[in-house]
Amino acid sequence: MRKDVCIAAIASTLAFPATAEGIAPGFSLAVYTDEVPNARQMAESESGVLFVGTRRAGRVYAVVPAPEGPPEVVTLAKGLTMPSGLALSGGDLYVAALDRVLRYPDIEATFRRSPKPEIVTDALPDRYHHGWKYLSVGPDGFLYVPVGAPCNICKSDDERFASILRMDPISGETTVYAHGVRNSVGMAWHPATNELWFTDNGRDMMGDDLPPEEVNRVRKAGAHYGYPYIHGSAIPDPEFGDGHDPSDYVPPEVEIQAHAAAIGMDFYTGGKFGSDYANALFIAEHGSWNRSSKVGYRVSVVRFVDEKPVYLPFVDVWLEGQRASGRPADVLAARDGSLLVSDDQGGRIYRVTRDSK
């Protein structure tokens, strides 16, 4: 089946078969819900309630599974500024909204009551350029939150820009965990090593194919990943690269096509995809906005063969020619063994499952 037929199927039936071109063989893709406008980062509670942030809608949703039929979608918060990042810890929901991180205590018991948040911090940088956030809870119980560069390419006196911060969830105090990170909107902790992996989007205005998007690995806290001096493994920046040696910076583990906008990511820890996908890293490629021909608009996967990363497309059905029917924003390895994909263009949550043999 051609991809144009697949896209038509999305519009008409909100599902398409696993044999369709653009989906990894042996997998099926269906829409879980199409009632989550501008869906971005996702977090799943122990009972299976899916919490979803937004970038432009200013809302946070709870997607409640139903015994039969589609899930119920509840708006638990609205009127926030770019509440795109969220994470669950100890039964509380944390939401990153531009310059602040909010905590909604005991969220499973309160999400239907328009709960009032507590302020963890309201002292993050408040620049809108790359100001939308992603959140992750580390093995140490601290929050990890990226702060994007306030520009396409520049240096800032505030070291928190172009970094990933480690935040005390009680006091809101932060330290810089990773420097030289231009615009990360995706993080995940490796299930075996407990190391943080993160995506990073490269700068614009260097052409269609430079610099690459990056998938990085934190082996040591406080390391520098190159921005604004070095891009990818060894590409000097035309404005800031003079005098900087690529060996002084941490190179990416994986390089992805420039402008694909690799953002949300998650390691697969479920038991339903088979041993060949154990601990595989799934990545939402949001898609290009200023390239002469579009790229991205798909979910890719990094599988580890002899401990070396192998990058491949996994679900590639949202781009037909220059027409995009969806923009993957985040991926989540769900408790039931499926993979969830948020689409902020279509306001949908997709569900990927492996077919029974």
N, C-alpha and C positions, 0 to 999 in steps of 0.2 A: 504493500500500500504506500502511495506517495505521501510526502509530508503535507501537501496541500489538502489531501483528503483527511489527514489526521487533524489539521487545524479546523477544518469544517466540522469534524466530529466533536471537537471541544465545544464549539459554539452550540451545537444542536443537542448533544447527549451528555456532555461533560465527562466523557470517558473515551478511550480508544484501546484497541487490542495490543497485546505484547508483541505481536508479529509485525507491527507497523515499523516502517523505516524510521530511524532516529531514536529508538529505544534499545537498550542493551538486550540481547537475546535472552529469553526466559523470564523477563520482567514485565509487569503490567503497571500502567499509570491511570489513575482515576482522580476525579475531583472529590475531595472530602467535603468542602464547602466553598461556595462562591459568594459568601456574604460577609467578607472581611475586607472592606475597602482599604487599599494601600498597605496590605499586610507586609510586615518586615520581620524582625527577629521573633523567634518563638521559644517558649519554655513550657515543659509539660510537668504537671504535678503528679504525685504518686497515684492519685485516683484517675488520671487520664484527662483532666481538664487542661486544655491547651491555651496558654496566655500568649497574646500576639500584640506586639507594638506596631506603631506606624511612624512614618516620617512627616507626611504632609497633612494627614487627617487629624492629628492632635489627639488621638484616642488610643486607649488600650482595651483590648477585647479579651473575653473568656469564651472559648469554644468548648461547649459541654457535650460529650458524647451521649448519644441516645441508644437505647436497646435496639431500636429499629429505625430506619430512615435517617435523614440528615441530622447533624448535630445542631444544638441550639447555640446561637451567638448572642452574647450579652456584652453590652458596653459598660465596663467597670469604671472608666475614667475618661474625661474629655476636657478640651480646652488647654491641653498641655502643649509645650513648644517642642516639637520634634521628638516625641517619646519613642524613639525607634529601638532602643536597646533595653532588654530586660533579662532578668535571671531570677531563679528561685533558690532560696537557701533557708533551711530551718523552718519551712512553712511560710516564710515571708516572701513577697514579691518585690524585687528591686527594679526600678525604672530609671533609665538615664534619659533626661530631657534637656538638651543643650548644656546649660551651665550648672545643672543640679542632678543629684541622684536622690530619688524618693524611695521610701520603704512603705509597703502596704502590709501590715502585720496580719498573720493568720488568714491569708488571702482566700483559701478554699472555703472558709466559713463566712467571708464578708463580701465576696465579689459581686453579689446581687444587690448590695445595699449602698452603692456609690460610696465606697470607703474613702475616708480622708487619710492622706499619706502623712508620714513623718519625713522630715527633711534630714537626710544623711549629710549632704553638703549642698550649698548653693554658691560655692566659690570656684567652680570650674570656669575656664575661659568661655566667654559668651559670644564668640564670633560665629556667624552663621555659615561661613565658607568652610566646608568639611566639618560642620559642627554636630552633625548627627552621630549618634554613638552606638556602640555594641557593648554588651556586658557579659562577663563570665565570672564564675566563682571558682577560685583555684582550690587545689587540694589542701591549702593552708587555711581555707575559710575566708580569705580576703577577696574583695572585688577587684577585677581587672577591667580597666576602661581606657580605650584609646582616645586621644585628642588629636584630630587631624590638623594639618598645616592650614593656616588661615589664608591660603593663596594657592595659585598653581605651583609656583616655585619661589621660595624666599627663605631668609633666615629670620629668626625671631629671638628677641632677648628673653622671652619667657620659655624656659626649657620644657614646659609642659606641652607646648605645641609640637606636633610631629613626634609623638611619643605614645607609649602605653604606660598608664599609671597603675600602681598597686595601691588600693584604697582600703583603709580600715573601715569595715561596715558599721562600726559603732560610732567612731569619732568623725569619720569622713576625711581624716588626714591621708595625704598621698605622698608617695615617692615615685620617682621615675624607674620603671622596670625595664623599658627598652627605649633607646634613643634612635633618632633617624628613621622614623616610621611615618611616611607621608600621609597616608589615608587608609587606615585599617578599619574595616567594618565586618570583620570576621575573626573569631578566635576559637580554639578548642584545645583541650588537654589530652595528650596521648594517653590511652588507657593503660599502657604498660610502663612507660617511662615517667609519666606525670610531668612531661615537658610541655610548655605552651607552644602551640603552632598558631600562626596568624597570616592572614592575607594582607597584601599592601598594594594599593593602586598607584601606578606610575604617573609621572607628570604628563601634561599635554604639551602640544606645540613642538614635538620632535618628529612629527610625521606619523604615517599610518602604522608603522611597525616597530617604533621605539618610543620609550623603553618598555620592557616586558612588565606584565603584572607579576607579583611575587607571592610565593608561599614560603614563609620563614619559620625557623625553629629557634626557640630560646634555650640555649645550653647554659648560659650564664647571665644572671641578672645584671642590668646596667650596660649591656653591650650596645654597640652602635650599628645600625643597619644601612647606613650610607646616605640617606637623604639629608641635605640637598646636593651632596657632592658626587656620589656615585650611585648609578641606577643598575638594577640587575646585578650580575656578577662583576662586571668590569667596564661599565659605560660611564665615562665622565660627563657630568652635566656641562653644557656649553657655557653657562653663566657662572657656576660655582665650583666646577671640577678641577680647575688648574691647581697643581700642587698637592693633590690628594691621591694617595696610593690606594687602589682597590683592596689590597691585602690588609689594610687597616680596618676594614669593615666586614661585617658578617655577610657572606653571600647567601642568596636564597637557596632553599632546598629544591624548589621547582620554579621554572619560569613559564608563564602563560602568555599567549598572544596579547600584544599591546591593545589597550582599550577594551578588552573583554570585560573589565570591571568585576574581577573575582572578589566576592564579598563574603557572605555567610558560609560557614563551614562546620562540619562535625565528623567525628570519627564514628564508624559503625561498630557498635558493641552488641548488637542483637544476634540472635541465633537463627534467623530465618533466611539469610542471603547465601548461606553456604560458606565453607572454609576459605574459598578463594576471595571472599570479601571481608574476612575477619580483620578488624581494626583498619579497614580502608577509610581513606579520608575523602568525604564528599564535599563539593564546592559549588556554590551558586554563582554563576557568571551572569551578572545583571545586564550586561550588554553595552555596546558603545553608544555614545551620543554625538561624537564629533569626528568620527572616522569616515573616509570617503565611501567605504562600503561597510555595512554593519558586521560585527562579530560578537560572539558571546551568546547571550539569550539562551543559556542551556545549563544543565547540571553536569559537571565532570567528576571524575573520580581519580584518586591517586591510590594505587595498590602497591604494596611493598613486596618486591621480589628479591630475595637474598639481601633484604634490608635496604634495597635501593628503590626509590620512588619511580613508579611508572604511571604517567599521566595519560588518561583517555577520556573521550566524551562518554557520558552515561545516558542522559536524556536530552535529546536535541530535536525538539519538535516545535519550538516557539518562534523560529525564524524561517520564513520562506522568502527567498530573495531578499528584498529590502523591507519586507513587511513583518513586524513582530506582533505576535498575538499574546505575548506574556513576557514578564521580566522576573526571573527567579531572584529572590532577595536573601533567602535563608534556607538552610536545610537542617533537619533534626532527626536523629536516630530515635524513633519513638519506642515506648516501652513494649508495644506489641510486636516489635521486630520489623515494622515497616519503616520507610524513610519518608518524612514529610517535607514538602517544598512550599515555601510561601512565594506568592506572585503579587508584587505591589502594583503592577499595571492592571491586572484583571481582578484584583481583590479576592484571590482564591488561595486555598490550601490544597495542594495535590498530595496524593498518597501513592507511593511506589511499593509494590509487593513483588515477591518472587513467586512464579507459578509453581503449582504442585506438580511433582513428577509422577 
